[in-house]
Amino acid sequence: MRLVSLNDFMVKRGGSVNPKNFPDETFELLSIPAFDKGKSEIISGRDIGSSKKCVKPNDILLSKIVPHIRRCWIVPSTQEFRQIASGEWIQFRSDELISNYLKFFLISDAFHVQFMGTVKGVGGSLLRASPAQVANIKIPLLPLAEQQKIAAILDAADSLRQKDQQIIDHYTTLSQSLFLDMFGDPVTNPMGWGRALLGDGLTDIVGGKSVGGEERQLKADEKAVLKISAVTTGVFDSTQYKVVAEAAVPSVLVHPKKGDLLFSRANTRELVGAVCIVDGQYDDLFLPDKLWRLDLKTGGMSAWYVKYLLTHDGFRENLRKVATGTSGSMLNISKAKLKKLSIPLPPFILQNKFAERIQAIEAQKQQAQASLKKSNDLFNSLLQLAFKGELTT
């Protein structure tokens, strides 16, 4: 198996265009936000703020910004409009590579470890991979027929995990719709519920302690501090932690336990204020200072009501408004400002009915998440085999 530097496939002089010079022309724009939304933008030149890369169908785009998120996009074959892309993409093109084969390599663990080694910057959205260093990373270059076989196998495995994710997304939408049906929009409060301060329904806000740790598998009799990523998806992820040396374990620990409502006081603008409910008892894990446990008064507010209230897009904007910070890469919310948030407060009995229904949905969602984990594990296993040359032998 021949190893070839990515430099051989990197587009360095693919041309650029300033859409402002073509205000009436419609472009197909492949931006980073468009990737996150799942489709390119169809937009007029006057509405595009800066010069962009010229791209062609089947070009492979790799995001150099916020590099820990694996973003890789194949330019679609639709050519109704001129196709352009953000300068934050590293662009690849070659007749020696099947586009999907390169895409799967660029999202593999084998590549990602090397890719993160090229990163420079201060943190968060300011981190960028260095294209010059990425060019030195080598890819196994197989005959096109072999690449096609590998891409087909990985496409099938990827399709399985995408279907599992779609089921999870369906349950998430169902849960959000149930909240709106029962309580209405929490920002406009069309049902006229009485209002209260969030702090009025809390007995305490309990924070943990952050210490350094090692990212590895937790062993018996060890302790680990949770990362804020344990909360950011809205579902408690007990695998997001750092193992702490015995001598560094704080004397007082806040362990996550079943039913706890956890809140992320610090994160990026998009993720600050993320909230989840813990699904079990975790005596080997403890909270960092950036994660809070919100203790609710008995009979005042349901944890499930508060969770979906704080997850609502419109209400999250209220959270962001009270957050402070000099950079969009990390914002903070203080206890005092969180307590002063004004919230609609439906009758507790109605909140409990919502909690009963939502937990039934969550039970189905957890089954889908277990299936997604299996399909992700299969996909990642196949990725490793593929780029060791062991998948088609």
Summary of the structure (lengths in Angstrom):
residues: 393
radius of gyration: 23.7
end to end distance: 12.1
largest distance: 68.8
contacts: 1197
relative contact order: 0.12
helix: 39%
strand: 22%
